[in-house]
Amino acid sequence: MVNFRQIDLNLLMTLDVLLSELNVTRAAQRLNLSQPSVSVQLARLREVFSDPLLLPGPRGMQPTTRALELREPLRQALDALESAVSAVRPFDPASASQTWRIVATDYTESAVILPLLGRLRAAAPGTRLAVFELNPPQILRQAEQGEVDLIFHLREGSPASLHQRLLFSERYVLAGRLNHPALKRRPTLAQFCKLEHVVVSPDGGGFSAATDSALANLGLSRQVVLSVPHFLFMLEALRNSDLVAVLPERLVRAAAGLTVVEPPVAVAGFDMLMLWHERLHRDPAHRWLRQQIAMSLVPGGESKGE
């Protein structure tokens, strides 16, 4: 049995050249070594593999059966090693075929991924995008085990061990259906509290959100009559009823069929971060993707690097 840990990498490189040239002199020239040095290495290789490897023949040296078995696997292994330690190749989006794996909520699908799509399809048409539903308790494990590449998450609750980049700071607005009679202008606090509200509860069944905390600080409360798990259904509910909602501005910035005004109560916004693991921090392809995401969210498409 050959003990791999006892094999000198230089011996394997010499064997690769010898199997290619089948001539000690030419192998020495390619390796920039003397012929006696290559002969010494060949003797060592014969000892390691317990096989002559190369035998004299009428037209030069002939490989043994063991040498022929080694030739292709050895070449592939040395190619892989050379690739691993060589300089990082620049990423070419036009010829790329990656599948990007991103964790997002339905809000970040609209606010982040939707603005990215056109840019991504134009620059890297051979790539694919897989979006996974956000499950906060799992994101660190998913990133550490290489199951996902990027995660969009609020600053609050983001794992400190992951790299992060601020994408934007979001603010809240008040929205209802087009021509909603209570939203012809900014309502007063009293009017606002009398309206029927819908909230998004990602965990399901919640009837309180940041707006309710802000109202409670003023000794007030509102009527929350509908709780839904996704923003998409919330928008449809607003378009087809007299319900109103306090929701992130980017979600309704270009939405049709809605009236948007300033809420009469100050609701603290949030920072949206992009998170990724250390294993992808310097990868050219993933650096390119992160840059494209940042640029897609900036007017004019310009963005500072990481």
Secondary structure, DSSP 8 states (H G I E B T S, - for coil): ---GGG--HHHHHHHHHHHHH--HHHHHHHHT--HHHHHHHHHHHHHHHTS--EEEETTEEEE-HHHHHHHHHHHHHHHHHHHHHS------GGG---EEEEEE-HHHIIIIIHHHHHHHHHH-TT-EEEEEE--GGGHHHHHHTTS-SEEEEESTT--TTSEEEEEEEE-EEEEEETT-GGGSS---HHHHHHSEEEEE-TTSS----HHHHHHHTTT---EEEEEES-HHHHHHHHHTSS-BEEEEHHHHTT-TTEEEE--SS----EEEEEEE-GGGSS-HHHHHHHHHHHHHTSGGG-----
